[in-house]
């Protein structure tokens, strides 16, 4: 099965513009749309959904910790009940707006610190699984393809949740198969490195880490960040590599 291409979109807010949504949408298979907690106000959500409908792109909710000021990139200490509630709140908002345009959401991809905590903290992962299992619509969870993917899938299956395993076109990996922190040099790849990483992933099913270690990854979907100009400029070439 071909690897799908996804992008985090709809992250503008009010007078503040983030990303290159119009340029990206024609090239991707899956749009991860912000739900208002890190970016994305109601009008931005509405316009992004309309663009996805026009381009026949699958829609996913992109929920975050409630952190507009920090763009959802700061971890918060939340109880299980709080995580379930914030997931339901954001997913339901996008779900309702999608239905108003004759669309449905297919999956959920947590954003920023919530995504990182999901991968690093079992309690957060369990809370997210609980939230999706309680939602009245069957939704797939998008999570990071790591060497421990099988264990994540096994736990998700106990909640009746299927997963999309995601890799990143434009980010460097550490030796544990996690994303290199943005604070470190080389965390975000330039165009040449990005295309080389995608080619290696498609042809060999592996990525090369920051120290030169080769890791095998089982990937369903590949992310290009919508706020990364180099990634946006290379997106047609990335799509061609995946075809």
Buried (B, 14 or more C-beta within 10 A) or exposed (E): EEBBBBBBBBBBBEEEEBBBBEBBBBBBBBBBBBBBBBBBBEEBBBBBBEBBBEBEBBBBBBBBBBBBEBBBBEBBEBEBEBBBBBBBBBBBBBBEBBEEEEBEBBBBBBBBBBBBBBBEEEEBBBBBBBBBBEBEEEBBBBBBBBEEBEEBBEBBEEBEBEBBBBBBBBBBBBEEBBBBEEEEEEBBBEBEBBBEBBEBBBEEEEBBBBEEBEBEBEBBBBBBBBBBEBBBEBBEBBBEBBE
